[in-house]
Amino acid sequence: MEEKSAAELSGYKNHLLLFPPPFQGHINPMVQLAHILHNRGFLITIVHTDYNAPHLEPRSRFIVEPICCGLSNQEAQSMDIVELICTLNKKCELPFRALLEDLQSRKGGFPVSCLITDAVLYFTQDVAEELGIMRMVLRTSSLTSNLVFEAFPVLREKGYLGGGERSKTGT
């Protein structure tokens, strides 16, 4: 992370951490939100994974923090979207927790006051609660996808998606 001096940090209201999933349709709205919030006086840190990393132009207005999730493009391409999201949630939790703990404990730093993520990065809820940081969710998807997400528990239970009681064959 680029270090900012106390003088540079003094003009900000709060430090917001934005963590979009590594998919273009999620990254673009999150960066747009980052611009809006920065223009309203917030210090912004954007976290991204090494998998499908966004091409964020170097901006002095944002701090950009990569985390290593250890997922190759080849691995990701062999998965369906549900499996990919579940894998990202498993692989990102520890490096994200370490980053957040580091940000919170830096001397002379500006602790994170709110985490803004997408609902598909569900592991961030537990991490935020454990560290006492407020979490907000930015939904970048349509109403239809919300209905699909509501069906996931039933589909898992019936064995159509990973993690259910029964096998995919229904036995």
Secondary structure, DSSP 8 states (H G I E B T S, - for coil): -----HHHHTT-S-EEEEE--SSHHHHHHHHHHHHHHHHTT-EEEEEEESTT-------TTEEEEEE-----HHHHHTS-HHHHHHHHHHHHHHHHHHHHHHHHH-TT---EEEEEE-TT-THHHHHHHHHT-EEEE---S-HHHHHHHHHHHHHHHTTSSTT-SS-TT--
